[in-house]
Amino acid sequence: MLLAGDIGGTKTVLALFSTAVSVESRHPLHLQTFPSGRFTSLEAIIAQFLQDKAVGIEAASFGVAGPVVNGRSQITNLPWIIDAATISQTFGIEHVALLNDLEAIANAVPHLQTDDLATINEGQVEPSGAIAVIAPGTGLGEAFLTWDGQRYQAHPSEGGHASFAPTNAEQRALQAYLEQKFDHVSFERVCSGSGIPNLYEFWRQDGRFQEPEWLREQIVQADDPTPVIVEAGLAKTADICTATVQLFVDILAAEASNMALKVLATGGVYLGGGIPPRLLNLLQTERFISEFGDKGRFSSLLLAMPVQVICNPQVALLGTAWAGMDLLHD
């Protein structure tokens, strides 16, 4: 068996795949989701997952929400340190690999099928062109793929923590507001699930939009205000939430095009994470494409790039599984 895991700040998904069957089958033999914040470590989750399963595990691979250095990672939005050697010793697994969660998603991109994707910009794929992946979830992850002559190789980054670059007066006001709260205003502060409340608070203090009493009560009572804000924004039941979601989409478009230029993503730009599939109606618009292509002399280059939303919720898990299979076959 191969143990694969998608380790996020909000949830952890573990699954067992047979090493005798290609991951292309996409059918894990066992799969379970755990709330990450209720556990003190990844080892505790693995132990609970495996406690009723009498299986031999040849290899394990985990996509983790944080940078990986020498098989070790400090999770960005959890008080966890994940160490491949510790997992190997604790559970007697010979081959254990850690990869950045966006590297995991990137690993899956070359294997995605038409029904895994929703098109934002048709564009024209350049064979063997680099591919950009940007994924707003709890945080903002970024990765890219390059062609090595035989196959695509995924590369991690921490580009989501690069400095936010506002593109208009409203976004400059947002930046000024957030500079009072944070030492460093990164794109993750404004383009992620954890960043959406920052956008909402900006509009609230701006005074341009009223905050309805029912909305204030829901936000105060919510463990996480982001779903409340997004749902009201999509339903257009509160102007302040509609403005928040639209601001998020505009910033996502700008940062996706920033990344597309940096890696020259003529092979395509893929939007992953949990948020883009929920916002398809706002992404499949002229406004998004206009914001994405708003790069002066390079607008025509950007508008020729395919832009897709990854709609398969298990993409990170599958990408991690493909990486785990490579451990056994390389």
MOURRA-V450224 format. One line per field, one symbol per residue. burial: I if it has 16 or more other ideal C-beta (glycine too) atoms within 10 Angstrom, else O. Layout:
burial: ???
This chain:
burial: IIIIIIIIIIOIIIIIIOIOOOIOOOOIOOOOOIOIOOIOIIIOIIOOIIOOOOOOIOIIIIIIIIOIOOOIIOIIIIOIOIIIOIIIOOOOIOOIIIIIIIIIIIIIIIOIOOOIIIOIIOIOOOOOIIIIIIIIIIIIIIIIIOOOOOOIOIIIIIIIIIOIOIIOOIIOOIIOIIOOOOOOIIIIIIIIIIIIIIIIIIIIOOOOIOIOOOIOOIIOOOOOIIOIIIOIIOOOOIIIIIIIIOIIIIIIIIIIIIIIOOIOIIIIIIIIIOIIIIIOOIIOOOOIIOIIIIIOOOOOIIIOIIIIIIIIOIIIIIIIIIIIIOIOOO
